[in-house]
Amino acid sequence: MQILYDYQIFSMQVYGGISRYFVELANHMANYKDVQAKIIAPFYVNKHAFNLNNCIVSGRHIVRIPKTSRLLKLFNRRATKKYFDRFSPDILHETFYAKKTLNTRKKVKTVITVYDMIHERFADYFPKTDTTALSKRLAVNRADHIICISEKTKLDLLNIIEVDPEKVSVVYHGFNPPNNLPEPEGTSMIEPYILYVGARGGYKNFERLLRAYGNTPALHKTFKLVCFGGGNFTRAEKQLIQKLRIREDKIIYLKGDDYILSKLYSNAAVFVCTSLYEGFGITPLEAMSYGCPVACSNGGSIPEVVLDAGEFFNPYEVESIAQALEQVLFSNDRANILRSLGRKRITHFSWITCVEKTFEIYKSLMSST
């Protein structure tokens, strides 16, 4: 069996959950007997792919240059199309949503993974020029099989796009527990802190977390709020912090690599995820893997992934967010229970299982030809 993963996500993401997912698939598939798995990305910016064996990745790693993404996409598409015609794969697994497929041969089966339905459910948070929803619909409609990364994503997909349910499978992402990472420097925090990780805009719902933190003296007098990644605080965020009369030294922005993040997870009093919707939600699992208790939104697939290992809140209600944080932060018993449940929960997400289930889908498509 010959499997081709296209260039799309690898020319878009330097790091990220989607690119990590396809790197894991390709790397494990390449170890299967009588299977040739290839990532075709003539020029790519992705660090996960850069660390793969050259036999799996066909292309050259480059540093992302601002304002060149459209040109890079056009070049990669043309170059990949030529390779596709030569390679003649059995399976084309598209790594993101393209309006047009590379596949012009009926015997080649196309698979698409749907990660979430955020653009459809929260369209107001995206610019009108954003074509993700349209591209996704086209990719889904032409695919021979669709993989959803959670039951919630599958349910939303079937409710929003008319597609045969028999063509849709749920395969959870895997998760890599942390290895023994070197001790990072420069991340020591004397005061206890609440940890927030990643993007903050739109449906990520960071504004309500700020309000919950600022309006609850027990929280902002006792704990700092540390935000890792997602870019510097915006002007609107700074104005809200001032309006809530939160001291500047109480809210901290940090950035860095996995080593720094691991230290932050390990020492946080609680990790908080406020998102209105996630198709899967990897950050709660990351927090659990470092023994950090989790307080999280009940939106999207988060409850499906976290189950009983988190303190849930209604992400639309500021008071609910504050109460959930207080439940964990001011009860050692509750925090310890969540730590224990979290360590058990992460064992349910394995890349081996993810790859095996995906391979079964590939085989079923081959047998149907």
C-alpha positions as CSV (number, residue, x, y, z in Angstrom):
1,M,0.0,0.0,0.0
2,Q,1.3,3.4,-0.9
3,I,0.1,6.4,1.2
4,L,0.6,10.0,0.4
5,Y,0.2,12.9,2.8
6,D,0.2,16.2,1.0
7,Y,2.1,19.4,1.6
8,Q,-0.7,21.7,2.9
9,I,-0.4,21.7,6.7
10,F,3.4,21.5,6.5
11,S,3.7,24.7,4.6
12,M,1.2,26.4,7.1
13,Q,2.3,25.3,10.6
14,V,5.8,25.7,12.1
15,Y,4.4,23.8,15.1
16,G,0.9,22.6,15.8
17,G,-1.4,19.8,16.7
18,I,-2.5,19.0,13.1
19,S,1.0,18.7,11.7
20,R,2.1,16.6,14.7
21,Y,-0.9,14.3,14.0
22,F,0.2,13.7,10.4
23,V,3.9,13.3,11.4
24,E,2.8,10.6,13.8
25,L,0.7,8.8,11.2
26,A,3.4,8.9,8.5
27,N,6.1,7.8,10.9
28,H,4.2,4.8,12.3
29,M,2.7,3.8,8.9
30,A,6.2,3.6,7.4
31,N,7.0,0.8,9.8
32,Y,4.1,-1.4,8.6
33,K,5.0,-4.3,6.3
34,D,4.4,-3.6,2.6
35,V,3.5,0.0,3.3
36,Q,5.2,3.0,1.8
37,A,4.1,6.3,3.5
38,K,5.3,9.6,2.2
39,I,4.8,13.3,3.1
40,I,5.2,15.3,-0.1
41,A,6.1,18.9,0.8
42,P,8.5,20.4,-1.7
43,F,9.2,23.4,0.6
44,Y,7.9,23.2,4.1
45,V,8.2,25.3,7.3
46,N,7.2,22.6,9.8
47,K,9.6,21.6,12.6
48,H,7.8,18.3,13.4
49,A,8.4,17.1,9.8
50,F,12.0,18.4,9.9
51,N,12.7,15.8,12.6
52,L,11.4,12.9,10.5
53,N,13.5,10.5,8.4
54,N,14.3,11.8,4.9
55,C,12.8,8.6,3.5
56,I,9.4,9.7,4.8
57,V,9.5,13.4,4.0
58,S,10.2,14.5,0.5
59,G,11.0,18.1,0.4
60,R,13.2,20.9,1.8
61,H,12.8,22.7,5.1
62,I,12.8,26.5,4.9
63,V,12.3,29.4,7.3
64,R,8.9,31.0,6.9
65,I,9.1,34.3,5.1
66,P,6.3,36.8,5.8
67,K,3.8,37.5,3.0
68,T,4.9,34.5,0.9
69,S,2.4,31.9,2.0
70,R,0.3,32.2,-1.2
71,L,3.3,31.9,-3.5
72,L,4.6,28.9,-1.4
73,K,1.2,27.2,-1.7
74,L,1.0,27.6,-5.5
75,F,4.6,26.3,-5.9
76,N,4.0,23.3,-3.6
77,R,0.7,22.4,-5.3
78,R,2.3,22.3,-8.8
79,A,5.4,20.4,-7.6
80,T,3.3,17.9,-5.5
81,K,1.0,17.3,-8.5
82,K,3.9,16.2,-10.6
83,Y,5.1,13.9,-7.8
84,F,1.6,12.5,-7.3
85,D,1.4,11.5,-11.0
86,R,4.7,9.6,-10.7
87,F,4.1,8.1,-7.3
88,S,0.6,6.9,-8.1
89,P,-0.5,6.3,-4.4
90,D,-3.3,4.0,-3.3
91,I,-4.4,6.5,-0.6
92,L,-4.2,10.3,-0.7
93,H,-4.7,11.7,2.8
94,E,-5.2,15.4,2.5
95,T,-3.7,17.3,5.4
96,F,-6.0,20.3,5.3
97,Y,-9.0,21.6,3.3
98,A,-8.3,22.4,-0.3
99,K,-10.9,23.6,-2.8
100,K,-9.4,21.3,-5.4
101,T,-7.8,17.9,-4.9
102,L,-4.5,16.6,-6.4
103,N,-6.3,13.4,-7.1
104,T,-7.4,12.9,-10.7
105,R,-7.5,9.1,-10.6
106,K,-10.6,7.2,-9.6
107,K,-8.6,4.2,-8.3
108,V,-6.8,6.5,-5.7
109,K,-8.9,6.8,-2.6
110,T,-9.0,10.2,-0.8
111,V,-9.3,10.6,2.9
112,I,-9.8,13.9,4.8
113,T,-9.6,14.5,8.5
114,V,-12.0,17.0,10.0
115,Y,-10.6,18.6,13.2
116,D,-13.5,20.7,14.3
117,M,-16.5,22.7,13.0
118,I,-15.4,26.0,14.6
119,H,-15.6,28.1,11.4
120,E,-19.2,27.0,10.8
121,R,-20.4,27.3,14.4
122,F,-18.6,30.5,15.2
123,A,-18.4,32.3,11.9
124,D,-18.7,35.7,13.5
125,Y,-15.3,35.3,15.0
126,F,-13.6,35.0,11.6
127,P,-13.2,37.6,8.8
128,K,-15.7,37.4,5.9
129,T,-12.8,36.7,3.6
130,D,-12.0,33.4,5.4
131,T,-12.7,30.5,3.0
132,T,-12.0,27.6,5.4
133,A,-15.7,26.6,5.7
134,L,-16.1,26.5,1.9
135,S,-12.9,24.6,1.4
136,K,-13.8,22.1,4.1
137,R,-17.2,21.5,2.6
138,L,-15.7,20.8,-0.8
139,A,-13.0,18.5,0.7
140,V,-15.6,16.6,2.7
141,N,-18.0,16.2,-0.3
142,R,-15.3,14.7,-2.6
143,A,-13.6,12.4,0.0
144,D,-14.0,8.7,-0.1
145,H,-13.8,8.6,3.7
146,I,-13.9,11.3,6.5
147,I,-12.1,10.9,9.8
148,C,-13.4,13.0,12.7
149,I,-11.2,13.4,15.8
150,S,-14.1,13.3,18.3
151,E,-17.7,12.2,18.5
152,K,-18.7,15.9,18.9
153,T,-16.9,16.8,15.7
154,K,-18.7,14.0,13.9
155,L,-22.1,15.1,15.2
156,D,-21.5,18.7,14.2
157,L,-20.2,17.7,10.8
158,L,-23.3,15.5,10.1
159,N,-25.6,18.3,11.3
160,I,-24.0,21.0,9.2
161,I,-22.9,19.2,6.0
162,E,-25.0,16.6,4.2
163,V,-22.8,13.6,4.1
164,D,-23.3,9.8,4.2
165,P,-22.7,8.8,7.9
166,E,-21.3,5.5,6.6
167,K,-18.3,7.5,5.2
168,V,-17.5,9.0,8.6
169,S,-15.4,7.4,11.4
170,V,-14.1,8.8,14.7
171,V,-10.5,8.3,15.5
172,Y,-9.1,10.1,18.6
173,H,-5.7,11.7,18.4
174,G,-2.9,10.1,20.3
175,F,-0.9,11.7,23.0
176,N,2.8,11.5,23.9
177,P,3.4,11.6,27.6
178,P,6.4,13.8,28.5
179,N,9.9,12.4,28.4
180,N,12.5,13.4,30.9
181,L,13.0,17.0,29.6
182,P,16.1,19.0,30.6
183,E,15.4,21.5,33.4
184,P,14.6,24.8,31.7
185,E,16.0,28.1,33.1
186,G,14.2,31.4,33.7
187,T,10.7,30.1,34.5
188,S,10.8,30.0,38.3
189,M,7.6,31.5,39.8
190,I,7.6,32.2,43.5
191,E,3.9,33.1,43.7
192,P,1.4,30.4,43.0
193,Y,-0.2,30.9,39.5
194,I,-3.1,29.9,37.2
195,L,-1.8,28.8,33.8
196,Y,-3.4,29.6,30.4
197,V,-1.9,28.2,27.2
198,G,-2.2,29.2,23.6
199,A,-4.3,31.6,21.5
200,R,-6.7,33.9,23.3
201,G,-8.9,35.6,20.7
202,G,-12.4,34.9,19.6
203,Y,-13.9,31.6,20.6
204,K,-10.9,30.9,22.9
205,N,-12.8,33.1,25.3
206,F,-9.9,34.7,27.2
207,E,-11.8,37.9,27.9
208,R,-14.2,36.1,30.3
209,L,-11.3,34.5,32.1
210,L,-9.9,38.0,32.7
211,R,-13.2,39.1,34.0
212,A,-13.5,36.1,36.3
213,Y,-10.0,36.7,37.6
214,G,-10.3,40.4,38.0
215,N,-13.8,40.3,39.6
216,T,-12.8,37.7,42.2
217,P,-10.5,39.1,44.9
218,A,-9.6,35.7,46.3
219,L,-8.1,34.8,42.9
220,H,-6.1,37.9,42.0
221,K,-4.9,38.5,45.5
222,T,-3.5,35.0,45.9
223,F,-2.6,33.8,42.4
224,K,-0.9,35.3,39.4
225,L,-2.3,34.5,35.9
226,V,0.4,33.3,33.5
227,C,-0.4,33.2,29.8
228,F,2.0,31.1,27.7
229,G,2.1,31.7,23.9
230,G,-0.6,33.2,21.8
231,G,1.3,36.5,21.1
232,N,1.7,39.6,23.2
233,F,-1.3,41.0,24.9
234,T,-3.4,43.1,22.5
235,R,-4.4,46.7,23.1
236,A,-8.0,45.6,24.0
237,E,-6.7,43.0,26.5
238,K,-4.5,45.7,28.2
239,Q,-7.4,48.1,28.3
240,L,-9.6,45.4,30.0
241,I,-6.8,44.6,32.5
242,Q,-6.7,48.3,33.4
243,K,-10.5,48.6,33.6
244,L,-10.6,45.6,36.0
245,R,-7.9,47.3,38.1
246,I,-5.7,44.3,38.0
247,R,-2.1,45.0,38.9
248,E,0.3,44.7,35.9
249,D,2.6,42.3,37.8
250,K,-0.3,39.9,38.4
251,I,-0.8,39.0,34.7
252,I,2.3,37.6,33.0
253,Y,2.9,36.8,29.3
254,L,5.6,34.2,28.5
255,K,6.7,32.4,25.4
256,G,9.2,29.7,24.6
257,D,9.7,26.1,23.8
258,D,8.3,22.8,25.2
259,Y,10.9,22.8,28.0
260,I,9.6,26.1,29.4
261,L,6.0,25.0,29.0
262,S,6.8,21.7,30.8
263,K,8.1,23.7,33.8
264,L,5.0,25.9,33.8
265,Y,2.6,22.9,33.7
266,S,4.5,21.2,36.4
267,N,4.4,24.1,38.9
268,A,1.0,25.6,38.1
269,A,-1.7,25.5,40.8
270,V,-4.3,24.9,38.0
271,F,-4.5,24.9,34.3
272,V,-7.5,26.6,32.8
273,C,-9.1,26.1,29.3
274,T,-11.9,28.6,28.6
275,S,-12.6,27.8,24.9
276,L,-16.2,27.9,23.8
277,Y,-15.5,25.0,21.4
278,E,-12.7,22.5,20.6
279,G,-12.7,19.7,18.1
280,F,-10.5,17.7,20.5
281,G,-8.4,19.8,22.9
282,I,-4.9,18.7,23.5
283,T,-3.8,21.2,26.2
284,P,-5.9,19.7,29.1
285,L,-4.2,16.3,28.4
286,E,-0.8,18.0,28.4
287,A,-1.6,19.6,31.8
288,M,-2.7,16.2,33.2
289,S,0.5,14.6,32.0
290,Y,2.5,16.9,34.2
291,G,0.3,16.4,37.3
292,C,-1.5,19.7,36.9
293,P,-5.2,19.9,37.9
294,V,-7.5,21.1,35.2
295,A,-10.4,23.5,35.2
296,C,-12.1,23.6,31.8
297,S,-15.0,24.6,29.6
298,N,-17.9,22.3,29.0
299,G,-17.9,23.4,25.3
300,G,-17.4,21.2,22.2
301,S,-15.5,17.9,22.7
302,I,-13.7,19.0,25.9
303,P,-16.0,17.0,28.2
304,E,-15.6,14.0,25.9
305,V,-11.9,14.1,26.1
306,V,-11.5,15.1,29.8
307,L,-14.4,13.1,31.3
308,D,-14.2,13.2,35.1
309,A,-10.6,14.5,35.2
310,G,-11.5,18.2,35.1
311,E,-13.5,20.8,37.1
312,F,-16.0,22.0,34.5
313,F,-17.6,25.4,34.0
314,N,-20.0,27.2,31.7
315,P,-17.6,29.2,29.5
316,Y,-20.3,31.8,28.8
317,E,-20.7,32.6,32.5
318,V,-17.9,34.6,34.3
319,E,-19.1,33.5,37.7
320,S,-19.1,29.8,36.7
321,I,-15.4,30.2,35.6
322,A,-14.5,31.8,38.9
323,Q,-16.3,29.2,41.0
324,A,-14.6,26.3,39.2
325,L,-11.2,27.9,39.7
326,E,-11.9,28.4,43.4
327,Q,-13.1,24.8,43.8
328,V,-9.6,23.6,42.7
329,L,-7.4,26.3,44.1
330,F,-8.8,26.4,47.6
331,S,-9.2,22.6,48.1
332,N,-6.1,20.5,48.2
333,D,-8.3,17.4,48.3
334,R,-10.1,18.4,45.0
335,A,-6.8,19.3,43.3
336,N,-5.2,15.9,44.3
337,I,-8.3,14.0,43.1
338,L,-8.0,15.8,39.7
339,R,-4.3,15.0,39.5
340,S,-5.0,11.3,40.1
341,L,-7.9,11.2,37.6
342,G,-5.8,13.1,35.0
343,R,-2.9,10.6,35.2
344,K,-5.4,7.8,34.5
345,R,-7.2,9.7,31.7
346,I,-4.1,10.3,29.5
347,T,-3.6,6.5,29.2
348,H,-6.7,6.4,27.0
349,F,-5.0,8.3,24.2
350,S,-2.4,6.4,22.2
351,W,-0.8,7.1,18.9
352,I,-0.5,3.4,18.3
353,T,-4.3,3.0,18.6
354,C,-4.8,6.1,16.4
355,V,-2.5,4.7,13.7
356,E,-4.1,1.2,13.8
357,K,-7.6,2.5,13.4
358,T,-6.5,4.8,10.6
359,F,-4.8,2.0,8.8
360,E,-8.0,-0.1,9.1
361,I,-9.8,2.7,7.3
362,Y,-7.2,2.7,4.5
363,K,-7.5,-1.1,4.1
364,S,-11.3,-0.9,3.9
365,L,-11.0,1.7,1.1
366,M,-8.6,-0.5,-0.7
367,S,-10.8,-3.6,-0.4
368,S,-13.8,-1.6,-1.8
369,T,-12.1,-0.9,-5.2
